[in-house]
């Protein structure tokens, strides 16, 4: 069996790589500085449990990818304190190790310090410091499958259309200052300026015209709002949420239904499972992944066959 085929057939619960001791590399996004006291409390808890923890701050975009790819394999666990964007970068680095280096990568521990913390919600990890430390120290290693859009991997979802336009307009400084409020503000801006083009999403060979689309690996969106109810990180496919109606009133109706947990019940929202996706539309239109812009149209999306390991609460 080839290495990629063996990786794709891993059970959902997988062992950690061969132990090097109780060594953890904790990558911290310094833009979450107002949470440093919370990080120090988790760090003390981990060290009290007998873990040797090395702390390293990121210095700019894609730095977490470099650290995960080039340094994390000297450790048993890579813990990431930051938001979904920093976790996305780290996951890309771990995937590079598995796919290109051909070595097992350390397990990823989630320390939710971001704006929405969607990955933390997906794995059942809240904000309790004791549970976060306990999961990083002795969580259940679980294989999850990443998506990829034009070669860039994502953990949770990729989107085109209105939500991608909103994400494209939210800079890091605005997000640091206003948190989720930055997305609300940008949504209002895009309601005025967005042109609502038509996209074609081809799922396993079947074409679906739509106004917007979310290609989901997990079922939560923007926090704990349910977008794709049957999507699972542990599944090697997507659930695609197709928004069939265009216009400002449709966006407001979709947003209200999302907030009430009824989005997937709307008649003009279509859910389709699939593995191989192509999205066509105006050339250069942005594709958002895990809350950052990761690609532009036309885009080809697929599931990476080699899973990474994430620590779930026991």
VOVEXSE-447722 format. One record per residue (C-alpha): residue number from 1; x, z, y. Coordinates in steps of 0.001 Angstrom, whole numbers, padded with zeros to 6 digits. Example, Ala and Ser with C-alpha at 12.3 -4.5 7.8 and 13.67 -1.06 7.14 Angstrom:
[1,[012300,007800,-004500]]
[2,[013670,007140,-001060]]
***
This chain:
[1,[000000,000000,000000]]
[2,[001318,-000870,003474]]
[3,[002010,001849,006042]]
[4,[-000941,000702,008211]]
[5,[-003319,000572,005241]]
[6,[-002248,004034,004152]]
[7,[-002792,005391,007652]]
[8,[-006248,003840,007876]]
[9,[-007280,005527,004627]]
[10,[-006255,009039,005676]]
[11,[-008915,011694,005118]]
[12,[-010480,013212,008199]]
[13,[-008669,016501,007628]]
[14,[-004943,015865,007413]]
[15,[-001878,018096,007084]]
[16,[000505,018589,009950]]
[17,[003812,016694,009792]]
[18,[006577,018456,007861]]
[19,[007088,021748,009629]]
[20,[010158,022238,011789]]
[21,[009123,025814,012526]]
[22,[006541,027117,014964]]
[23,[007653,024864,017799]]
[24,[005329,023481,020456]]
[25,[005914,021186,023407]]
[26,[003389,021942,026130]]
[27,[002996,019121,028652]]
[28,[001417,020201,031919]]
[29,[-000017,017974,034637]]
[30,[001057,019734,037873]]
[31,[-001885,018244,039801]]
[32,[-003909,020931,038015]]
[33,[-001808,023523,039858]]
[34,[-004773,025669,040888]]
[35,[-005170,026463,037188]]
[36,[-001567,027596,036689]]
[37,[-002582,031229,036203]]
[38,[-004867,030199,033351]]
[39,[-002064,028152,031810]]
[40,[000302,031122,031983]]
[41,[-002242,033289,030149]]
[42,[-002535,030704,027351]]
[43,[001244,030380,027228]]
[44,[001656,034145,026818]]
[45,[-000940,034158,024045]]
[46,[000851,031380,022143]]
[47,[004217,033093,022410]]
[48,[002671,036384,021314]]
[49,[001506,034558,018151]]
[50,[005098,033666,017344]]
[51,[005227,030142,018734]]
[52,[008311,028852,020506]]
[53,[006811,026914,023426]]
[54,[008730,024545,025670]]
[55,[006953,023736,028949]]
[56,[007384,020341,030594]]
[57,[005617,019000,033663]]
[58,[004683,015376,034124]]
[59,[006192,013687,037170]]
[60,[003972,010643,037599]]
[61,[001744,008038,035940]]
[62,[002538,007299,032266]]
[63,[005022,010188,032084]]
[64,[002943,011914,029395]]
[65,[003168,008712,027336]]
[66,[006961,008715,027574]]
[67,[007207,012402,026677]]
[68,[004881,012028,023675]]
[69,[006750,008956,022433]]
[70,[010339,010051,023060]]
[71,[010388,013840,022838]]
[72,[007369,015252,021012]]
[73,[008573,014424,017490]]
[74,[011073,017286,017732]]
[75,[008108,019662,017712]]
[76,[005270,020601,015371]]
[77,[002535,020401,018014]]
[78,[002183,018537,021299]]
[79,[-000120,020539,023568]]
[80,[-001423,018803,026686]]
[81,[-002759,020782,029641]]
[82,[-004600,018370,031881]]
[83,[-007610,016105,032044]]
[84,[-008752,013218,029895]]
[85,[-006383,010863,031714]]
[86,[-003310,012908,030795]]
[87,[-004597,013262,027222]]
[88,[-005069,009497,027097]]
[89,[-001450,008984,028127]]
[90,[-000226,011430,025474]]
[91,[-002361,009772,022785]]
[92,[-000824,006412,023679]]
[93,[002634,007897,023205]]
[94,[001741,009408,019829]]
[95,[000251,006090,018716]]
[96,[003503,004361,019711]]
[97,[005388,006720,017395]]
[98,[003067,005992,014469]]
[99,[002790,002227,014966]]
[100,[006190,001194,016293]]
[101,[008609,003925,015241]]
[102,[006987,004371,011837]]
[103,[007223,008165,011850]]
[104,[004486,010812,011577]]
[105,[003560,012146,014989]]
[106,[002922,015819,015793]]
[107,[-000630,017061,016105]]
[108,[-002214,016962,019569]]
[109,[-003598,020226,020964]]
[110,[-006081,019988,023833]]
[111,[-005830,022381,026776]]
[112,[-008765,021294,028997]]
[113,[-007655,021490,032625]]
[114,[-009267,018328,033997]]
[115,[-012351,017235,035906]]
[116,[-014723,016396,033039]]
[117,[-012808,017427,029875]]
[118,[-014841,015079,027689]]
[119,[-012391,015218,024766]]
[120,[-012586,019007,024722]]
[121,[-016374,018827,024530]]
[122,[-016177,016234,021751]]
[123,[-014113,018509,019520]]
[124,[-016149,021630,020319]]
[125,[-013583,023293,022563]]
[126,[-014920,025075,025621]]
[127,[-013142,026869,028444]]
[128,[-012503,030176,026655]]
[129,[-008769,030868,026877]]
[130,[-008631,032748,023569]]
[131,[-010280,029856,021696]]
[132,[-007993,027319,023378]]
[133,[-004879,029274,022383]]
[134,[-006232,029906,018875]]
[135,[-006942,026200,018363]]
[136,[-003492,025160,019603]]
[137,[-001855,027718,017309]]
[138,[-003887,027251,014113]]
[139,[-006589,024645,014637]]
[140,[-007848,022263,011952]]
[141,[-005752,019053,011916]]
[142,[-008227,016157,012060]]
[143,[-007577,012417,012046]]
[144,[-009230,010523,014897]]
[145,[-009190,006785,015532]]
[146,[-008302,005372,018935]]
[147,[-009825,002312,020524]]
[148,[-007705,-000245,022311]]
[149,[-008529,-002679,025107]]
[150,[-006054,-005532,025602]]
[151,[-003518,-003333,023828]]
[152,[-004077,-000183,025896]]
[153,[-005468,002650,023757]]
[154,[-008305,004970,024679]]
[155,[-009655,008150,023116]]
[156,[-013274,008318,024231]]
[157,[-014757,005210,025778]]
[158,[-014138,001980,027644]]
[159,[-016597,000592,030157]]
[160,[-017301,-002516,032223]]
[161,[-019721,-003070,035049]]
[162,[-020999,-000455,037462]]
[163,[-019198,002559,035989]]
[164,[-015868,000705,035947]]
[165,[-016359,-000226,039608]]
[166,[-016942,003451,040412]]
[167,[-013812,004533,038524]]
[168,[-011750,001808,040212]]
[169,[-012695,003236,043606]]
[170,[-011740,006859,042842]]
[171,[-008094,007521,043630]]
[172,[-006142,010457,042230]]
[173,[-005996,012231,045614]]
[174,[-009772,011984,046037]]
[175,[-010329,013259,042489]]
[176,[-007957,016204,043000]]
[177,[-009724,017211,046191]]
[178,[-013365,016772,045220]]
[179,[-013412,016767,041389]]
[180,[-016661,015337,040010]]
[181,[-017923,015003,043569]]
[182,[-015502,012109,044051]]
[183,[-017410,010099,041435]]
[184,[-020776,010940,043020]]
[185,[-019501,009755,046404]]
[186,[-018086,006553,044953]]
[187,[-021314,005894,043066]]
[188,[-023175,005975,046378]]
[189,[-020651,003562,047890]]
[190,[-020982,001144,044964]]
[191,[-024769,001282,045121]]
[192,[-024421,-000413,048504]]
[193,[-021624,-002876,047769]]
[194,[-021695,-003712,044034]]
[195,[-022884,-007270,043205]]
[196,[-024149,-006710,039611]]
[197,[-022640,-009678,037751]]
[198,[-023639,-010582,034185]]
[199,[-021324,-009707,031282]]
[200,[-021307,-010978,027716]]
[201,[-020304,-008445,025078]]
[202,[-019607,-010038,021686]]
[203,[-019795,-007452,018895]]
[204,[-018552,-008564,015474]]
[205,[-019443,-012150,016394]]
[206,[-022882,-011514,017940]]
[207,[-023168,-012099,021712]]
[208,[-025125,-009698,023942]]
[209,[-025651,-010401,027670]]
[210,[-025857,-007245,029779]]
[211,[-025387,-005751,033234]]
[212,[-022915,-003048,032101]]
[213,[-021546,-001700,028829]]
[214,[-019871,001407,027422]]
[215,[-017822,000928,024254]]
[216,[-017840,004456,022859]]
[217,[-015601,006306,020411]]
[218,[-017264,009617,021202]]
[219,[-020858,010454,022061]]
[220,[-020298,012337,025339]]
[221,[-019845,010710,028757]]
[222,[-018758,012284,032051]]
[223,[-018781,015807,030593]]
[224,[-021528,016792,028157]]
[225,[-023925,013913,028884]]
[226,[-024879,011970,025745]]
[227,[-024369,008216,026013]]
[228,[-023790,007031,022430]]
[229,[-025401,009642,020145]]
[230,[-023942,008366,016864]]
[231,[-020365,007687,018012]]
[232,[-017682,009862,016390]]
[233,[-013967,010137,017076]]
[234,[-013401,010354,013331]]
[235,[-015121,007002,012643]]
[236,[-013124,003760,012583]]
[237,[-015696,001855,014662]]
[238,[-017513,001913,018003]]
[239,[-021042,002492,019154]]
[240,[-021621,000123,022074]]
[241,[-024138,001096,024738]]
[242,[-025503,-002027,026459]]
[243,[-027331,-001675,029782]]
[244,[-029652,-004660,030017]]
[245,[-031105,-004207,033522]]
[246,[-029231,-004817,036772]]
[247,[-029743,-003524,040290]]
[248,[-029712,-000286,042266]]
[249,[-032974,001053,040893]]
[250,[-031763,000442,037330]]
[251,[-028539,002381,038024]]
[252,[-030498,005326,039426]]
[253,[-032881,005249,036468]]
[254,[-029988,005157,033993]]
[255,[-028262,008051,035788]]
[256,[-031429,010162,035709]]
[257,[-031989,009432,032013]]
[258,[-028358,010314,031252]]
[259,[-028770,013658,033007]]
[260,[-031936,014395,031008]]
[261,[-030385,013396,027667]]
[262,[-032741,010420,027296]]
[263,[-030477,007475,028088]]
[264,[-030372,006164,024531]]
[265,[-034179,006229,024370]]
[266,[-034722,003755,027203]]
[267,[-036126,000365,026180]]
[268,[-033529,-001527,028215]]
[269,[-030580,000335,026676]]
[270,[-029362,-001194,023426]]
[271,[-027034,000562,020956]]
[272,[-024956,-001555,018575]]
[273,[-022253,-000450,016128]]
[274,[-019184,-002629,015628]]
[275,[-015428,-002848,015249]]
[276,[-014298,-005999,017053]]
[277,[-015464,-006481,020631]]
[278,[-014864,-009136,023255]]
[279,[-016109,-008728,026820]]
[280,[-016415,-011688,029161]]
[281,[-017472,-011743,032789]]
[282,[-015935,-012380,036195]]
[283,[-012195,-012741,035581]]
[284,[-010229,-009688,036654]]
[285,[-013209,-007309,036597]]
[286,[-011919,-003809,035818]]
[287,[-012225,-002074,032453]]
[288,[-012182,001711,032620]]
[289,[-010959,003824,029722]]
[290,[-011189,007611,029607]]
[291,[-011800,007676,033361]]
[292,[-008952,005394,034480]]
[293,[-008617,001623,034826]]
[294,[-006823,000360,031705]]
[295,[-007498,-003392,031573]]
[296,[-009208,-006364,033223]]
[297,[-011528,-009067,031929]]
[298,[-011524,-010940,029692]]
[299,[-010909,-008065,027297]]
[300,[-010618,-007712,023539]]
[301,[-011342,-004274,022080]]
[302,[-010717,-002996,018568]]
[303,[-010109,000218,016648]]
[304,[-006495,001123,016024]]
[305,[-006128,001418,012220]]
[306,[-003529,004203,012434]]
[307,[-005207,007512,013422]]
[308,[-003577,010308,015384]]
[309,[-004060,013981,014536]]
[310,[-005943,016304,016876]]
[311,[-006371,020061,016399]]
[312,[-010058,021036,016213]]
[313,[-011321,024629,016481]]
[314,[-011313,026197,013021]]
***
